[in-house]
Amino acid sequence: MPDVTRRSLLLSGAGGLALLSLGGLSAQAEARITRLTDSRAFTTAGTTLEQTASASATSGYRRLVAGPGFALVVREELAASQRGRDDRRSALASIVHLTDLHIIDAQSPMRFEFMAESCPSFFRPQEALGTHAAAQLVARVNQLATGPFSGRAFDCVVSTGDNSDNNEELEMHWFLRVMSGGVIVANSGAETEWEGVQHSGDPLYYNPDLAVMDRYKKAGFPRIEGFFDRVIREHDSEGVKTPWYSVFGNHDDSVGGTIPANWTPLEELYTGPTKFTGFTTEAANATLAAGLTGDRSARLGREVRAERRWEVTADHRRKPFSPRGFMAAHLDPSATGAGPVGHGFTPKAADEGIAYYSFEISPGVTGIALDSTNHGGWTRGSVGHAQFLWLERMLRSGSSTSYDESGARVMRQADDRLFVLFSHHTSRSMDNLAPDPANPGEKRHPGGEIVALLQRYPNVLAWVNGHSHTNAITPRPGPSPERGFWEINTASHIEFPQQARIIDVCDNHDGTLSLFTTLIESAAPYQSSYEDGDQAALASLYREFSVNDLHYTGAHEGLPKDHNTELLLLHPLH
């Protein structure tokens, strides 16, 4: 391990946070903070500590350039920083967090692009390039290999759900190839012809290789002849070189991440020759729209037929998968890559449909992967009572000190461990208490109850999640200082800023721990030629198109306090 005592300069916690939160720093102050950040890290190269993708203009269609990096923000809401801690710091774990890759079969007939005006996530101009971009993100993780503040080789990579976009076996296959390595052909249906809406001539969508003046080209998007010929060429992913784990998300479970897969009229359209463009009745379309926006009372009649707008090539590989199928696919030997076998899922769990598990991140640090999806459908989540009880047993087994529901301290004989939780949903997006069809009588628990449970176990350091597509880091203080933890939410890799996050867990040997969070971007260049068709160039366009999406607002990027941070908390074992 590199010498952890050679970084001694310290960015003032409260002062640095206040300045960066207010914004408007002078050039001199910004340069000083950047120097202090650099002095505290083993390296900033290849991370957003060094540079970030930045739009080249404030309006119109914009290309991306290298902008200034995000400086380190020290956050002391849960514990005060102490001087000299960099000289004492030792690494406990280094984790890479990926989330919401949304690998998309953009030609699938079972998609809702026609509803993009009411729900922008149903069509994005960059979505055909998802496998190219994800492979370049994997390349970046492999290039970095160690945590910038721990100097420790990555212990694990965790992808917290929405690995696929539309619950398709083909999307899952591409995701597994991205993560474990192999050849990818991002094409479905016809072998040599692109059959998605982006080659339809409909001006509602971006048609990159057609002359039609669609609304995206009117906004400055380029015409790129031969674009889809390049998209569907074979390309490789080197696969993550670190053990990686997979977590279930709502898009891995239901139609469009929202509608229960047992809506048979929709399910039958996945593999068939009909491109779905709506139903024959306005009442059915209204019901579908209600369901897509989260109305859990929406019910689609079985007698409704899809309108046959145009014919496409049928493809059996688009079949939707079940939770058990999702886990079984991870257990296939071809998906093992850097391991472990199953990436957290065991054959027994796959047989029983149990998508939550624990794993060792590093000596003394345990990861807990929750299944926060509600298999009754809809975008928001919760956990079942059996999982809730299992979570409490896991925490109790690794905690010699905890608190009961009345706040009384409880001591027991236990081999103490530190815990980091992973789930797809954030605590605030876990309020879907609809019954699970497989176990309709089981109680469901919302996110607030999970937070309260975690606050009873001081050994919990963090809850890491996705779903919101937004960078956000939230302190969860408990009734007493030692009972707080950090909730770390990372932006998606489909919508700009398309980032992932490194989490370095460090012991300051002064009664505190530091969780260093560092955002990273894919290895693709910020700009590429529109005529270039290699993987890195297409991944570059993926990012460029995303920042120019007609629905882009910048809301997903978060504030400086949600980017590169040092999160202080009391060491529960000291």
N, C-alpha and C positions, 0 to 999 in steps of 0.2 A: 504494500500500500504506500502511496506517496507520503512524504513527510507533511503531516498536518499542521506543524508549528511554523511553517514559513510564511503564512499569511497572518499578519498581525494588525493591519489597519482596520478600523471599525467604523462603519456607517452608523451615526447616531440614530437610535431607533425611533423615538417619538419625533425628532426633528425631521429626519428623512421622510417619514410617512406624511407628516403635515405638509411639507413642501411639495412632494409629488402628488398628493391628493388635490392640492389647490391648483396645480398647474402653473403656467406662466413663469417658469424658471428662467433666469438669465442664462446666457450662453456660458458664462463663467461657472455658475452654480451647477449647471447640467454637466459641464466637463469635470468638475470636482466629484460629483456623485458617480459619474462613470468611472473615474480613476479609482475611487474607493471600492466600487463594485469589482473591478478587475483585480484589485489587490486582494480581495477576499476569496476569489475563486481559484481553483487549480488551473482552469482554462475557461475561456468564454467562447472559443472558436466553434463555429457551427451552430451556435444557439442564438436566441433572440437577445442575449446579453451583448452580443457582438453587433448584430444588425437585424432589421425586420423588413418584411415586404411593405413598401410604401407606394401609394399612388403618385404618379408623376404630375398630376394636375388636380385641381379642386373641382372641376366640372367637366362634362363631356366624357367620351370614352377615354379611359386612362390606361396606359401601360404601367407596369410595376418597376420600381427601382429599389435599390438597397437604401433603406432609411436607417436612422440611428437606432441603436439597440435600446431595450428596456433596462433601466437601472434597477438594482436590487432595492426593494422596499422592506424595511424591517417592521414587523407588526407585533405589538406587545399587548394586545387586548387580553391575552390569557396568562401572560407572565412577562416580567420585566427582564430586559437584556442586561448582561453584566460585562464590563470591560475585560478584555483579555481572553475572551472565550475562543477566539480563533486559534490562539496558541495552545488551547487545551482540547480542541475539538477532535473527536474520533468518529469514524463512520460506523453506523449500525446497519444501514440498508440503502440501496439505490433502486428506485422503481421507475419504470416508464409507463405513463398512462396514455393510452389511445382510446378514443371513444367516437361513436357515431360516424364510422367510416361510410356507411350507407352505400355499399357496393350495389350498383343498380344495373339491372337488365333494362336498358333504356328502350329496347324494342318490344318489351312485353306488351301483349294486348290487354293485360290486366293492370292498367295504370289509369290515373285520373288527371292527366294533363289538362283536360278541358275545364277543370275546376281551379286552375292555377290562380285566377283572379281573386277568388275568395280564399284560397289557401295556397300561397306562393310555393310551398315546399313540394307541390305536385308537379312542377316543372322548373328545372334550373338549366340554363344554357350550357353548363359544363358537365352535366351528369353522364354523358357517354364516355367520359375520360376517367372515370373513377378508379379503374384497376391500375391504369398507368400512374396516377397520382399516388395511390396507396402504396404501390411498389417503390416509388421514390421516397415516401415517408419511411418505409422499412429500411431503405438504403441509408437514410440519414441516421436512424437509430443505430445501425451497424457501424457507421462511420464514427459516431461519438463514443460508443462502447462503455464510457464511464460517466459517473455523475460529476457535474462541474464543481460542486462544493464538497462532495465527499471524497472525490478521487477514487471511488470504489467502482469496480466493474458492475454493470447492471446485474441485479439479482433476478429480475423478472420484468416482463412486459405484460400488461393487463389491458385487454380491450373490453370496455364496459358497455357492450351492447349496441344494438342497431348496426350490427356487423353487415347484415343484408338490409335492403331497403323495402322489399316487397314480399319477404317470406318465401322466396323461390329457391328450389334446390340448386339451380344454376348459379344464382347469386352467392349462395353459401359455398359452392364449389370454388368460385373465383376468390372469395374471401380466404378460404383455407389455403389456396395456392399463393395468395399474396403473403400470408403469414408464415407458411411453412416452406415456401419455395416451389418453383416449377414454372411450366409454360402456361400462358393464359391467352386465350383467344376471346376477346370481349365482343362476342357476336352470338346471336341466337336467331332462330328462324331460317331464312334463306342464307345459303353459304356465301354468296357474293354480292348481295344487295341489301342495303340498309332499309328496314321497313318501319322505322319509328317515325314519330311526328316531325322530327327534325329534317326529314326528307320528303315531307308531304306537300310542300308548297303553301301550307296554311300560314298566313302572315302573323298569326297569333304566336308562333314559335320561331326560334332562331333556326334558320335553314342555311347552315354555313356554306354548303357547296352548291346551292342553287342561286339563280339570278334574281329570284323573287325579292322585292324590297319589303321584307318583313319588318315588324316594329323594332326588332333588335338591330338590324342593319341601319334603320333610320336613326337609331341612337348611337351609331358609330361602330358597331360590331363588324369585323372584317368578313368579306367573302373569301372562303378558302376552298378552292377547287380541289377535288380529290380527298377531302377531309375524312370521310368515312372509310375510304379505302385504307387510309393510314390507321384509323381507329381499330379496325378489325384484324390487322396484321398480328401475327404471333409476337408476344413479348414475354420477357422473363421477370420473375421476382426472385431475388436471391434468398428470400425468407429471413425471418428474424433469427439472429445468431444467439439469442438469449432465450432461456425457457419462457414460454408465454402461456397465458391463461385467458379463457374466454368467459364472458358473462352474457346472459340472455337479456335482450331488449325488446321493447314492444314491436318494433319493425321485424324482429326475428320470429314473431309469434302470430301476426295477424295481417290481414289485407291492408296495405298502405299504412301499417303500424297502428291501425285504428279499429277496423271493422272485424268482428269475430270471423275466423276462417270458416266457420260452419254455416255462413250465409251461402248455401249451395249454388244459387244462381250466379254468384260471382266466382266461386271457386272453379266452376266448370269452364270458365273463360280462360284460365291460365294457359292451358296447353292446347287450346283449340285454334281455329283459323279466323276467328272474328276479333277485330280490333275494337275494344270497348270504348265507346264514345258517349255513353249515357243510356238511359232506359227509354222505353217507348212511351211511358206516361210521365207527365210532369210531377205527379204525386210521388212516383218512385224516385225521380231525380231529387226532389226536395227531401225525401227520407234519407237518400244517400248523402246529400250535403249535410244534413243534420248529424248523421253518424260520423262523417269525416271531421266535423268540428267538435266532436266529443259529446254529443247528446246521447246519453246511455239509454234513453227511452225509445230511440229510433228502432223500428222493426221493418225489415224488408220482406215483403211477401214472397213466397216460394213460386208463385205463378208468374212473376214478372220476368220478361225476356229482355235481353240487351238489344238495342237498335243495331242493325248490321250496316255500319257506315262504310267499312271497307274490309277486304279480305287480306290476311297475312299468312305466312307459312306457319303451320302448326309445329310445335316443338315440345316433346314430352319432358324435356329437361327443365321446363318451367314449372313443374308440379310443385305446389306448396308443401312445405315440410311441417311436421309436428314437432313439439318440444323434444320428444324422444328421438325423432329423426335428426334433429339438430345435434343432440349429444352423441348419437351413434356415429354421425359423420366425423366428429372430432376424434373418435376412437379408431377410425380407419388408419391403417399403417401408413398410407400415402400422405396423411395429414400430420404425422408426428413431428417432422422438422427437428428443431432443437429441443423438442419435448416440452413437458412430460407427455407420455402417452395419454391421450384424452384431454389434455390441456385443462385439467381440473375435474373433468367428468369421468366417472368410472362405469364399467359395464353394468354393475348393479344399479347405480343411479339412473342410467339410461333406461334400464328395464322398468324401473319404478317411477320414472318421470320426475326425479328430484334434481333440480337444476341449481342447487346451492351446495357449497362445499367450503372446506378450509384447506390451506396449504402453507408450507413453510416458505417465507420470503427469504429469510436469512436466520442464522442462529439467534434465537431469542425474539424473533419478530414473526408473527403469524398473520397471514392474509385470510380474510373471510369474504367470500363471494356470495352475495345474496341474489336471489331471483325476485326482483321487484315488479315483474310484469304481472298483470292480472289476466289470466288465461280466458276470462270471460270476454276479453276484448277491450277496446278503447285505449287511448293514448296514455292516460295517467295510471299510476301503479299503486301497489300495496303489497303486503306479505301475508301469507296464510298463518293460522295459529300454530301449526306444527313447525313451520320454519321459525316463527318467533320464539317458541320454546327451545328449539335447537340452538338458536343464536344465544339465548341466555345461558344454556348449558356450556357452550363453547367459551363464553366470556368467563363464566364461573370457574371452569376447569383451569384457566390460566391466570387467575387473579387471587392472590392471598388476601387482598383487601377489597371490599366492595361496600355498597350501601343498599339497604332494603328500601322498599317503596315509601316507608315513613321517614327515611333519611338517616336511620340508625346505621352506624358502622358495623360491618360484619367481617370477622377474621376467620380464616380457614387455612388448612394445610394445602398448598398448591405450588406447582412449579410456575413461577411468574413469567409471563410473556407479555410483550407489547403487541397491540393489535392495530391493523389497518384494514378498514372495511372497504369493499368495492360493491357498487350496484349500478344499474343503469339510471334509475330515477334519482332525482334529488329528494331531500326530505319534504320539500314544499310541493312537489308534484306527485306525492303519494297519498291521494285522497279518494282513490277509486275503490270503493268497498263492495262493488258488485260481486256476487257469488261466483266462485270458480265452478264451471260446469262439471268438472271431474269430481268435485267435492262440495256440492252446493250448501251443505250445512255447516261448513267450516267458517269460523270467525276470521275476518280480515283486519289487519292492523295498518293504520295510516302512518305517515312519516313522523308525525309528532310523537307517537308512542315509541318509535324506534329511537328518536333523539333522547327521550326520557330514559329509556333502557340503557343506552350507551353512557349517559351521564352518571349512572350508578356504578360504572366500572372505570376507575381512573386509568387503567392500563390501555384504554382506547385512545389512540393518538389522532386518528383522522378517519373520515368517511369520504371516499373518493368516488365521484360519479359523473354522469354525462346528461343526456336527454335534452337539456335546455339549449344546447348548441352555443353556450355562452361561457366566457371566462368569468368565474365568480368564486371568491374565497370568503367564507363566512365563519366567524368564531361562534362556537356553541358553548358559552360559559355555563357551568353547572352551579348548583346551590353553594358550593365552596370552591376555592380556586383550583384544587387538584382534580376536580370533576369535569373540567372543560375539555373540548376537543375541537378540531378544525374540520369544517366541511369544504372540500376542494372540488369544484366543478370546472371542467375543462371544455373548451369549445369543440365543435365537431370538425371533422375533416372533409365535409362536403360544402359548407358555406364559409365564406371568408370570415375570419382570418386563417382557417384551415391549419390549426396548430395542435400539437400534442404537448405533454408536460412530463418533465423529469421531477421526481420527488426524492430528495436526499434526506435521509433520517440520520441526524447526528447528535451525539451526546456531548454536551458542553462541559461536563465534569464540574458543574457548579450548582447542581440541583435543577437544571433546565435542559430541555431538548430543543433542537432547532430542526424544523422541517423546511428545507430549501426547495422552492418550487421554481422551475425554469422551463419556460415555453420553448418549443422547437418547431421548426417548419420542415417541409420536405426538402430533399436534396436538389430538386429541380431548380434551374436558373430562374431569376425573376422575369427575364424576357427570353423569347426564342423566336426564330424565324417562322412565319406562318407556312412556309414551304417545307419545313423540317418535320419529319414524321417519326423520329425516334421517341423512345419512352420519355426521356427527360424533357424534350420539347413539348410533347403533348401534356405532360404533367404541369409544365409551365403555363400552358393555355388554360388548363383546368383552374389554376389559381387566378389568372388574369380575367377569365370570363366571370368568375365568382365575384370579384370586386366590382365588376361592371353590370352585374345582374340588375335588371330593372327594379327589383324589389329590395336591393341592398340598402341597408340603413346605417350600418356600423354598430348596431346595438349589441352584436355578439362579441365584440372585441373586449369588452369590460374596461375597467379603470386601471390605472397604474398599480393600485393595491391588489389587483386580481391577476397580475402578470407574474413577474419574477420577484419572489418574496422570500423572506426569512420569517417563518411562523414560530414564535416562541411559545412554549408551554412547560409547565412543571414536569419534572421527571417523576413518574409515579413510583418508581422503585428506589428513590433516594429519600 
